[in-house]
Amino acid sequence: MLDSCTTVCKELRMKFNNSKSYCIVFGKCPKSSIDPMRLDMDIIYWTVSVKYLGVHIGSGKNLFIEIHTSRRSFLTMQKR
């Protein structure tokens, strides 16, 4: 799938920002047993959590979503 993304981006003259791309694992498979992912010959690094639209998503056997930080920020802004 990543090779297809690279091909389409080259056709459209676009480029991925690999510094903002990460791989994350959910389920039983530990990340150490998965080969490194590459997008246009650049490595996409593995991580244990990602922040997407202000929500923290964590890896592990189960999907973990942490919204308390975002909710706290929202409530603080509402009090002003």
C-alpha distances in whole Angstrom, upper triangle without the diagonal:
4,5,5,6,9,10,11,12,14,16,17,18,16,16,14,17,15,19,18,15,15,13,16,16,18,20,22,19,21,18,21,19,15,15,14,11,11,10,12,14,15,15,14,17,17,20,22,22,21,23,21,24,27,25,25,22,23,21,23,24,24,22,25,25,28,30,34,33,32,35,37,37,37,40,41,41,42,46,46
4,5,5,6,9,10,11,12,14,15,16,14,13,11,13,12,15,15,12,13,12,15,16,19,21,23,20,20,18,20,19,15,13,12,8,7,6,8,10,11,11,10,14,15,18,20,21,19,21,20,23,25,25,24,21,22,21,23,24,24,23,25,25,28,29,33,32,31,34,36,35,36,39,40,40,41,45,45
4,5,5,6,9,10,11,13,14,15,14,13,12,15,14,18,18,15,16,15,18,20,22,24,25,23,23,20,22,21,17,15,14,10,8,7,7,10,12,13,13,16,18,21,24,24,23,25,24,26,29,28,28,25,26,24,26,28,28,26,29,29,32,33,37,36,35,38,40,39,39,43,44,43,45,48,48
4,5,5,6,9,10,11,12,14,13,13,13,16,16,19,19,16,17,17,20,21,23,25,27,24,25,23,25,23,20,18,17,13,12,10,10,13,15,16,15,19,20,23,25,25,24,25,24,26,29,28,28,26,27,25,28,29,29,27,29,29,32,33,37,36,34,37,40,39,39,42,44,42,44,47,48
4,5,5,6,9,10,11,12,10,10,9,13,13,16,16,13,15,15,18,20,22,25,27,24,25,22,24,24,20,18,17,13,11,8,9,12,13,14,13,17,19,21,24,23,21,22,20,22,26,25,25,23,25,24,26,28,28,25,27,27,29,30,34,33,31,34,37,35,36,39,40,39,41,44,44
4,6,5,6,9,10,10,9,8,8,12,12,15,16,14,16,16,20,22,24,27,29,26,26,23,25,24,20,18,16,13,10,7,6,9,11,13,13,17,19,22,25,24,22,24,22,24,27,27,27,25,27,26,28,30,30,28,30,29,32,33,36,35,33,36,39,37,37,41,42,41,43,46,46
4,5,5,6,9,10,10,10,11,15,15,19,19,17,19,20,23,25,27,29,31,28,29,26,28,27,23,21,19,16,13,10,9,12,14,16,17,20,23,25,28,28,26,27,25,27,30,30,30,29,30,29,31,33,33,31,33,32,35,36,39,38,36,39,42,40,40,44,45,44,46,49,49
4,5,5,6,8,8,10,11,15,16,19,19,17,20,20,23,25,27,30,32,30,30,27,29,29,25,23,21,18,15,12,11,15,16,18,18,22,24,26,29,28,25,26,24,25,29,29,29,28,30,29,32,33,33,30,32,31,34,34,38,37,35,38,40,38,38,42,43,41,43,47,46
4,5,5,6,5,6,8,12,13,17,16,15,18,19,22,25,27,30,32,30,30,27,29,29,25,23,21,17,14,11,10,13,14,17,16,20,22,24,27,26,24,24,22,24,27,28,28,27,29,28,31,33,32,30,31,30,32,33,36,35,33,36,38,36,36,40,41,39,41,45,44
4,5,5,6,7,10,13,15,18,19,18,20,22,25,28,30,33,35,32,32,29,30,30,26,24,22,18,15,12,9,13,14,17,18,22,24,27,30,29,27,27,26,27,30,31,31,30,32,31,34,36,36,33,35,34,36,36,40,38,36,39,42,40,40,44,44,42,45,48,47
4,6,8,10,13,16,18,21,21,20,23,24,28,30,32,35,37,34,35,32,33,33,29,27,25,21,18,15,13,16,18,21,21,25,27,30,33,32,29,30,28,29,32,33,33,32,34,33,36,38,37,35,36,36,38,38,41,40,38,41,43,41,41,45,46,44,46,49,49
4,5,9,12,15,17,20,20,19,22,24,27,30,32,35,37,35,35,32,34,34,30,28,26,22,19,16,14,18,19,21,21,25,27,29,32,31,28,28,25,26,29,30,31,31,33,33,36,37,37,34,35,34,36,36,39,38,35,38,41,38,38,42,43,41,43,46,45
4,7,10,13,16,19,19,19,22,24,27,30,32,35,38,35,35,32,34,34,30,28,25,22,19,15,13,16,17,20,20,24,26,28,31,30,27,27,26,26,29,31,31,31,33,33,36,38,38,35,36,35,36,36,39,37,36,39,41,38,38,42,43,41,43,46,45
4,7,10,13,15,15,15,19,21,24,27,29,32,35,32,32,29,31,31,28,26,23,19,17,13,11,15,15,18,17,21,23,25,28,27,24,24,22,23,26,27,28,27,29,29,33,35,34,31,32,31,32,33,36,34,32,35,37,35,35,39,39,37,39,42,42
4,7,9,12,12,12,16,18,21,24,27,30,32,30,29,26,28,28,25,23,20,16,14,10,9,12,11,14,14,17,20,22,25,24,21,21,20,21,24,25,26,25,27,27,30,33,32,29,30,29,30,31,34,32,30,34,35,33,34,37,38,36,38,41,41
4,6,9,9,8,12,14,18,21,23,27,29,27,26,23,25,25,22,20,17,14,11,8,8,11,10,12,11,14,17,18,21,20,17,18,17,18,21,22,22,21,23,23,26,29,28,26,26,25,27,27,30,29,27,31,32,30,31,35,35,34,36,39,39
4,5,6,7,10,14,17,20,23,27,29,27,26,22,24,25,22,20,17,14,12,10,10,12,10,11,10,12,15,16,19,18,15,16,15,17,19,20,20,20,21,22,25,28,28,25,25,24,25,26,28,26,25,29,30,28,29,33,33,31,34,37,36
4,5,5,8,11,14,18,21,24,26,24,22,19,20,22,19,17,13,11,9,8,9,10,7,8,6,9,12,13,17,16,14,15,15,18,19,20,19,19,20,20,23,26,26,23,24,23,24,25,28,26,25,29,30,28,30,33,33,33,35,38,38
4,6,8,12,14,18,21,25,27,24,23,19,21,23,20,19,15,13,12,11,13,13,10,9,8,9,12,12,16,15,13,14,14,17,18,19,18,18,19,19,23,26,26,23,23,22,23,24,26,24,23,27,28,26,28,31,31,30,33,36,35
4,7,10,13,17,19,23,25,23,22,19,21,23,20,19,16,14,13,12,14,15,12,12,9,10,12,12,14,13,10,10,11,13,14,15,15,15,16,17,21,24,23,21,20,19,20,21,23,21,20,24,25,23,25,28,28,27,30,33,32
4,7,10,14,16,20,22,20,19,16,18,20,17,16,13,11,11,9,12,13,11,9,6,8,9,10,13,12,9,11,11,14,16,16,15,14,15,15,19,21,21,19,19,18,20,21,24,22,21,25,26,25,26,30,30,29,32,35,35
4,7,10,13,17,19,17,15,12,15,17,14,14,11,9,11,11,14,15,12,9,6,5,6,6,9,9,8,10,11,15,16,15,13,12,12,12,15,18,18,16,16,16,18,20,22,21,21,24,26,25,26,30,30,30,32,35,35
4,7,10,13,15,13,12,9,12,13,10,11,9,8,10,11,15,15,13,10,6,6,5,6,9,9,9,12,13,17,18,16,14,12,11,10,13,15,16,14,15,16,18,20,23,22,23,26,27,27,28,31,32,32,34,37,38
4,7,10,12,11,10,8,11,13,11,13,11,11,14,15,19,19,17,13,10,9,6,6,6,7,8,11,12,16,17,15,12,9,8,6,9,12,12,10,12,13,15,18,21,21,21,24,25,25,27,29,31,31,33,35,37
4,7,9,7,7,6,10,11,9,12,12,12,16,17,21,21,19,16,13,12,8,8,8,9,11,14,15,19,19,17,14,11,9,6,7,8,10,9,11,14,16,19,22,22,23,25,27,28,29,31,33,33,35,37,39
4,7,7,9,9,13,13,12,15,16,16,19,20,24,24,23,20,17,15,12,11,10,11,12,15,16,19,20,16,14,10,8,5,5,6,6,6,9,12,15,18,21,22,22,24,26,27,28,30,32,33,34,37,38
4,6,8,10,13,13,13,16,18,18,21,23,27,27,25,22,19,18,15,14,12,14,16,19,20,23,23,20,17,14,11,8,6,4,6,8,11,14,18,21,23,25,25,27,29,30,31,33,35,36,37,39,41
4,6,9,12,11,12,16,18,19,22,24,28,28,26,23,21,19,16,16,14,16,19,22,23,26,26,23,20,17,14,10,8,5,9,11,14,18,20,24,26,27,28,30,32,33,34,36,38,39,40,42,44
4,6,8,7,8,12,14,15,19,21,25,24,23,20,18,16,13,14,13,16,18,22,23,26,26,23,21,17,14,11,9,8,11,13,16,19,22,25,27,28,29,31,33,34,35,37,39,40,41,44,45
4,5,6,7,11,13,14,18,21,24,23,22,18,16,14,11,12,11,14,17,20,22,26,26,23,20,17,13,10,8,9,12,14,16,19,21,25,27,27,28,31,32,33,35,37,38,39,41,43,44
4,5,5,8,9,11,15,18,21,20,18,14,13,11,8,9,9,13,15,19,20,24,24,22,19,16,13,10,10,11,14,15,16,19,21,24,27,26,28,30,32,32,34,36,37,38,40,42,43
4,6,8,9,12,16,19,22,20,19,15,14,12,9,11,12,16,18,22,24,27,27,25,22,19,16,13,13,14,17,18,20,22,24,28,30,29,31,33,34,35,37,39,40,41,43,45,46
4,7,9,12,16,19,22,20,19,16,15,14,12,14,15,18,20,24,25,29,29,27,24,21,18,15,14,15,18,19,21,24,26,30,32,32,33,35,37,37,39,41,42,43,45,47,49
4,6,9,12,15,18,17,16,13,12,12,10,13,14,17,18,22,23,27,28,25,23,20,18,14,14,15,18,18,20,23,25,29,31,31,32,34,36,36,38,40,41,42,44,46,47
4,6,9,13,16,14,13,11,11,11,10,14,16,18,20,23,24,28,29,27,24,22,20,17,18,19,21,21,23,25,28,31,33,33,33,36,38,38,39,42,43,43,45,48,48
4,7,10,13,11,10,7,7,8,8,12,15,17,17,21,22,25,26,25,23,20,19,17,18,20,22,21,23,24,26,29,32,31,31,34,36,35,37,40,40,41,43,45,46
4,7,10,9,8,6,6,8,9,12,15,17,16,19,20,23,25,24,22,19,19,17,18,20,22,21,22,24,26,28,31,30,30,33,35,34,35,39,39,39,42,44,45
4,6,5,5,4,6,9,11,15,18,19,18,21,21,24,26,25,24,22,21,20,22,24,25,24,25,26,28,30,33,32,31,35,36,35,37,40,40,40,42,45,45
4,5,5,6,7,11,13,16,19,20,18,20,20,23,25,25,23,22,22,21,24,26,26,24,26,26,28,30,33,31,31,34,36,34,35,39,39,39,41,44,44
4,6,8,10,13,16,19,23,23,21,23,23,25,28,28,27,25,26,25,27,29,30,28,29,30,31,33,36,34,33,37,39,37,38,42,42,41,43,46,46
4,7,9,13,16,19,22,23,22,24,24,27,29,29,28,26,26,25,27,29,30,29,30,31,32,34,37,35,35,38,40,38,40,43,43,43,45,48,48
4,7,9,13,16,20,20,19,21,21,24,26,26,25,23,23,22,25,27,28,27,28,28,29,31,34,32,32,35,36,35,36,40,40,39,42,45,44
4,6,9,12,16,17,17,19,20,23,25,24,22,21,20,19,21,24,25,24,25,25,27,29,31,30,30,33,35,33,35,38,38,38,41,43,43
4,7,10,13,14,13,16,16,20,21,21,19,17,17,16,19,21,22,20,21,22,23,25,28,26,26,30,31,30,32,35,35,35,38,40,40
4,7,10,12,11,14,16,20,20,19,17,16,15,14,16,19,20,19,19,20,21,24,26,25,25,28,29,29,31,33,34,34,37,39,39
4,7,9,10,14,15,19,19,18,15,13,12,10,13,16,17,16,16,18,19,22,24,23,24,27,28,28,30,32,33,33,36,38,39
4,6,7,11,13,17,17,15,12,10,9,8,11,14,15,14,14,15,16,19,20,19,20,24,25,24,26,29,29,30,33,35,35
4,7,11,13,17,16,14,10,8,6,5,8,11,12,11,10,12,13,16,18,17,19,22,23,23,25,27,28,29,31,33,34
4,7,10,13,12,10,7,5,4,6,9,13,12,10,9,9,10,13,15,14,15,18,19,19,21,24,24,25,28,30,31
4,6,10,10,8,6,5,7,9,12,16,15,12,11,10,10,12,15,14,14,17,18,18,20,22,23,24,26,28,29
4,7,6,5,4,6,9,12,15,18,17,14,12,10,9,10,13,11,11,14,16,15,16,19,20,20,22,25,25
4,5,5,6,7,11,13,17,20,18,14,13,10,11,11,14,13,11,14,16,15,16,19,20,20,22,25,25
4,6,8,10,14,17,20,23,20,17,15,12,12,11,13,12,9,12,15,13,13,17,18,17,19,22,22
4,7,10,13,16,20,22,20,16,14,11,10,8,10,8,6,10,11,10,11,14,15,15,17,19,20
4,6,10,13,16,19,16,13,10,7,6,6,9,8,7,9,12,12,12,15,17,17,18,21,22
4,7,10,13,16,14,11,8,6,5,7,9,9,9,12,13,14,15,17,19,19,21,23,25
4,7,10,13,11,7,6,5,6,9,12,12,12,15,17,17,18,21,22,23,24,27,28
4,7,10,9,6,5,6,8,11,14,14,15,17,19,20,21,23,24,26,27,29,31
4,7,7,6,7,9,11,15,17,18,19,21,22,23,25,27,28,29,31,33,35
4,5,7,8,11,13,17,19,20,21,23,25,26,27,29,30,32,33,35,37
4,7,9,13,15,19,21,22,24,25,27,28,29,31,33,34,35,37,39
4,6,10,13,16,18,20,21,22,24,26,26,28,30,31,32,34,37
4,7,10,13,16,17,18,19,21,23,23,25,27,28,29,32,34
4,7,10,12,14,15,16,18,20,20,22,24,25,26,28,30
4,6,9,11,11,12,15,16,17,19,21,22,23,25,27
4,6,7,8,10,11,13,14,16,17,19,20,22,24
4,6,5,6,8,10,11,12,14,15,16,19,21
4,5,5,6,8,10,10,12,14,15,16,19
4,5,5,6,9,10,11,12,14,16,17
4,5,5,6,9,10,11,12,15,16
4,5,5,6,9,10,11,13,15
4,5,5,6,9,10,11,13
4,6,5,6,9,10,11
4,5,5,6,9,10
4,5,5,6,9
4,5,5,7
4,5,6
4,6
4
